[in-house]
């Protein structure tokens, strides 16, 4: 029997802080993906380009307009994938129909676009990843390897420049000179000391794609956009890849060969603990009150991993599991995005899924099907003066932000991903996607954040 249309209402179990819908794609007559997350069957042409929506990022234009971008296409890696944008002029309550900014082709994939607004001029930059498809790469190992690029707009997104490429130095893990596989998920940010930072994940791909997809080496690089705040000529923009040297920020895998989450993951993929190498990805960064930079990203350890820089990004500590406090329990989290953000009064908000690969029937930290990316939780931390352990953070009790219904047919797209927490005019919001289909916006009341802040 044909199931009823797959709408937002049918997707959700609970959403206590519901505020608005950024984008809802037309209903499909059937789930679009199989259990591995790959395209199941041909999608009707009239709605094919509307099925996949993810990698959402929200920024604010000079006139106060909210500007959100995301990747949209028939499915991930589809030839029609492109970066689109929607705007809101009423504090996120209503949104315009999405408009395409830049798109892919049969030989190039453009994805993971994230915007940045120059405060003084209002210019919008869209930075994206451009990768080669198999037809051009000629081998699975080179699939989707590429570079970062950008376009910009000086008329609030009505028109866009020709694309420019960003040249970054090779790391010692790059399989192909001048190219890497990676992605970026959240907007560049201006640090209190004036630097503009963009965090990227860098991977080393091999031909054993299906077995090794979530066990391959990966590291985080931080791109400093050196003169983007003042330079108008795009050809004169300069970029520095941090940390300095041939390697990015990593988890020291050899220190964690007996980690239960690592053992479960490698067992499920018929591998060894050493196979997980030094995976660390999708880092977000805040500046702590003592001047240190604090980054959190996803990894194999069953917890978010954190890293600290004491020299404004030149060097970073090896990433370690994040706890509720310096001597607290580990925070549970699988291999999915776990962003942090800072409020104007210095509190830190963490979005995570509270699952170390054992909850809700999950087999390991990369077990999708709605098991590890659902529900979405969040927690609030205060900073402890003089404390360096755990980054000096003490988290309060977490709460559920949203939960999708995973009781029906599920796949690797089922769940919540790419949350972005931000503060606007003294109010607190989270934008995220559910099932990589719909984009939602929630408002967390200030009273709730205060209740969640540890005393």
N, C-alpha and C positions, 0 to 999 in steps of 0.2 A: 504494500500500500504506500502511496506517495505521502511523505510527511508534510505537515503544514509548513508554510514559509518560515525560513530561518531568520527571524527578526530579532532586534535587540531585546524585546521583552521576553522572548523565549530563551535567550542566551543567559539571562541573569537569575541568580538565586537571591542575592542580596546586594544592595547598593545604598548604604545608609546616608551617604553624603552627595547624592545625585544633584547635579546643577544644570548641565546642558549636554546636548549631543553636538559634537563638532561635525561628524560625518557618519551617515548610515548608508551602506550600499544597498541597492535593490535586492530583494530576497531571491535566493537561488532555489530551484525546485528540488535540490539535493545537495548534500555536502560536497564541496569541490575537491577535497583531498582524500587520499587514502590514509591508512593508519601510519605510514611512514612520513606523511606530510607532503607527498608528491601529488601532482595533478591526477585526478581520478578519471575524468572523461572530458570530452569537449564541452565547453561552456557556451551557452547561447550567445551569438555575436552581439546582441543588443545590450548585454550586461557583462560581457567578457572583460572589458577594461576596468571594471569596477570592483573586482572580487578581492584583491589583496591590498590592504592598507596598513602600513606599519612604519616604523622609524620616524615617528612624529616628533617635531621640535617646535616650541612656541617662543617667540620673541615679541618685542613691543616697539612699534614705530614711534617716530618723534612726535607725531600728533596724538599719541595714545592708542592708536589702533592695535589690536592684537593680530599677530601674523603667525599662522601655523603652517608648517610644511610636512609632507610625508611622501613615502614611496607608494605608488599605486600601479597596479597592473593585473593581468589575468591571474598570475601566480608569481611567486618569487622566481627571479631570473627570466621571466617572460620577455620576449622581444618588444612587447608594448609597454614595459615598465618605464615609468617616468616619475619625476619629482613634481608634485603639485603643491599649491598654496591656497589657503582659505583665510578670510579676514573676519574680524568681529569689531564692531564699533560700540558695543554696549556691554563691555566687561565680560565677554564670552558667552552671553546668553544666546545669541543667534549668530549664524555663520553663513558666509557666502558660499555659492557653489565653487568647488575646487577648480582652479585654472592651472594648466600645465606650465612649468617653467622650462624644463629641459628633459629630453627623453632618450631612450636607448635605441639600439638598432640590432640587426642580425649579427653584427660583429663586435659591438660594444655594449656593455651593460653600465648604465648610469643609475646609481642608487645611493641610499643613505645620505641624502642631502640634508644639511643642517644650516640654518641661517644665522647671520650676525648683523646687528645694526650699529653703525658708527654713531655715537651719541651726538657729536658736533654737527654732522652734515645730514644725518638721516639715511645715508646710503645703506642699502641692504646687500650684503654678500650672501650667496648660497655656495657653500663648500660641499663637494660631493666626491664619491669614489667612482672612478671610471675603470672598468676592467674589461679585458679581452675575453670573448666567448670562445668555445672550443673550435669553431670554424677558423678563427684567426690564430689561436694559441697552438693548435696542432697536437696537443697532448693534454690528458686530464690533469697532469701536474701543474700546468700553466693556466688552467681554467680560472677565469676571473682575477688573474693577477693584473695589476695596473698601477694607477697613481691617483693622487688627489687633484682635483681641478676646482675652478670656481667661475661663477658669473656674478654680475652685480646689476643693481637697478638704482637709478637716481630719481625715479618717479613713483615711489611706494609700490613697486612690483607690477606696474602696468606694462613695462617693457624691460628687456634684459639684454645685457651685453653678449658678445661672442665669448665662448669659454676660453679660459686661460688655465694653464697647468701649473701645478706646484711641484717644484723639484726638491726632493728630500734625499739625504745621503743614504746609501745602503747600510743595512745592519748585517751582522755576520750570519743571520739566519735566512737572509733573502736567497731564494733558489734561483732567481733570475735577476741579473744586474739591472738596476734601474726600475724594477717592478716589485711589488709586494701584493699579497692578498690581505685585505683588511676592511674595516668599516668604522664609521663614526656615528654616534647616536644622539648626542646632546649638543646644544649650541656652544660656540666659544664663549668664554667668560672673561670679564675684566677683573683682575685680582686687585686687592687694595693697594698694592705697590705699583700698579699701572700696567703690568703685563697682560696681554690677551692670550689665553691658552685654549687649545683644542686638543682633546684626548682622542687618540686613535688606537685601534687594535691591529696588530700585525701578526700574520700567520705564516707558517711554512707548510705548504701543501705537498702531498705525495700522491702517488697513483692509487693508494689503498683507501679510496674515498669513503666507501660505505662502512668499512670497519673502523677506520681511524678518524672519522669526521670530528668527534669531540674529544679525541685523545692526542691530537697533533700539537706540536709546540706552538706557543703563542706568547706574545708579550705586549706591553703597553708602551706607546710612545706619546710624548706630549709635544705638540707643535706650538711654538711661540710665534705668534703673528707680530713680527717685530715693529712694524711701522704702519699698521693698518688704521690706526686712529688718526693719523695725520697725513698720510700720503694719498693723493688723488690719482696718480698715474698707476694703473694696475701693473704695468711692466716694471715698476720700481719697487713693488712690494717684496719684502724679504721674509724668510721663514727659517726658524732654527728648530731642529729636532732634539728634544731632551729625553732622557738624560744624555750627557755628553759621552762619547765613546761608541763602540761598536754594538752595544747591547741595550735593549730597553729595560723596562721594569718587569721583573719576573717573580713567580713563586719558586722558591728553592725546592724543587721536587724531591731531591734526595733526602731532605729532612722529613718528608711526610710519606715514606713508603709504607708505613704501618697505619696510615690514616684509614679509618673504616670506610669513608666515602670513596677514597681512591681504590680500595680493595674491591668494593662492590662494583664500581664502574669497570675496572679492568677485567674482572671476572665475567661480567655480562658481555663484554666484547672479546672474550677469549684472549686476553692479553696479559701483560705483567705490570706490576705497579710502576716500573721504570718507563713504561710506554706513555705515561701521562706527561712526562718531561717537565716543562715549566709553564704550564698554561695559566695565563692571566689576561683578562679582556674587559672591555667596556667600562673603563674607569671614569669616575667623576671626581672632581677635586673641589675642596673648600680651603679657605685660609683660616687657620685657627687664631685665637686671640693672642697667642704668644709669637706669631709670625711664621710658624711652620705651615707647610702645605700638606694637606691630608687627603689621600686618594683612596677610593674604595672601588673594587671591581669583582667580577665573577671569576670562578676558578673551579677546580675539581675537589676541593677540600670539605664540602658540605657546609661551608660558611662563607659569607662575604670575606674577601681578603683586603687588608688595608696596607698602605705604604705611606711613609713620611719623608718629606724633603725639608732639610734645614737650611738649604742654600738656594732657595727660589728656583727649584727644578733642575739644577745641575746634576745632583745625585739624589737617589731615592733608596730607602731601605728595602730589603727583600720583603715581598708581601706576605703577611701572616694572617691567620684567621681572626676575625673580629668577634669580640665578646660584648656582653651587656655592660661590663665594667672592667676595670683593671684586674680584678680577681673574680669576675663573674663567669657565668656559663657562656658557652659558645652560642652565637646567633646562628640559627639553622637557615641554610639557603642552598639551592641547587645551582646548576650551570645556566643561569639566566640573569638578566640585567638587575642590578641592585643599586640604583643611584642614590647619592646623598645630595642635600642642598642645605643652605644656611639661611636662617631667618635674619631680619635686620637687627634683632637683639642678641644674636650670637648662638642661638640654639641650632642643633643639627638634626635634620629629618632624614631618616633612612627608609626607603621603600624596598621590600623584600617579600619572599613567599613562605618563609617559616617552614621549610622542608629540606632536610639534609639528604634526601633520596630514600627515606624510609616511610614517610607519611603518606596517607591516602592511597596505599597500595603501590607506591613507587618502588621500582627495583634498583634505581641508582640516580645520580644527580642529573643525568641527561634523559630521564624517562619522561617523555611528554605525555600526550593523550590526556591532558588536563590534570595529571597527577602532581607535577612539580611546579607548574606555573599558575596554580589556582589553589586557594584564593590569594589576592594581593593584600599584604599587611604593610603597616608602617609603624615606626617607633621614633620617639623624640629623645635627644640626648642633650645634656648640659656639659660644658667644659669644666674640668677640674683644674684650677690653677696649680702649676708646678708639677703636674703628673704627666709622665711621658708614656707609660704603659697604656696600651689600647688607644694610643693617640690622645690620651687624657680625657676620653669620653666615658660618660656614664649614661646608659639608656634606661628609660622607663619601660613599663609594660606596653607591649604592642597591641594594636587593634587591627581588625579587618577593614580594609578600604572597600573592596568589592569582591564578589565571588560569582563565577559563571556556572551555568548548569552543565556539568560534564557527564550526565547520566545517560545520554544518548550516544550516537556514533561519534567517536572522538579521534583526534589525530595530533600530530606534533604542532599544529597551529592552535589547538584548543587551549585557552587560558588567557592570562593578562600579561602584557609585555610592554616594554619601553615607557614606563611611567616617568613623568617629569613633574617635580614639585616646584612651585614658585610662589612668591609673595607679590601681591599687587595692591597698592593703596591700603595697606594694613590688613588685607584679606589673604587667605591661603588656599591655593588651588593645586589640583593634580590632574594632568591630562595623560591619557593612556589609551591603548587599543585593546580590544577584546577579540580573541580568535583571529587576530591579524585581519580583521574585516571592518570593524566599526571603531570610530574614535570618540571617546567620551571625556567629559570634563566634570570634575567634582570639586566642591568647595568644602574644606574642613573648617568648622567654626573655630575662632580663636579660643573659645572656652574649652573645646575638646583638646587642642594642643596644650593648653595650660594644664589640664588634668593629666595629660600624658607625660608632662615634664617632670623628671625626678626631683625630689626636694633636696 
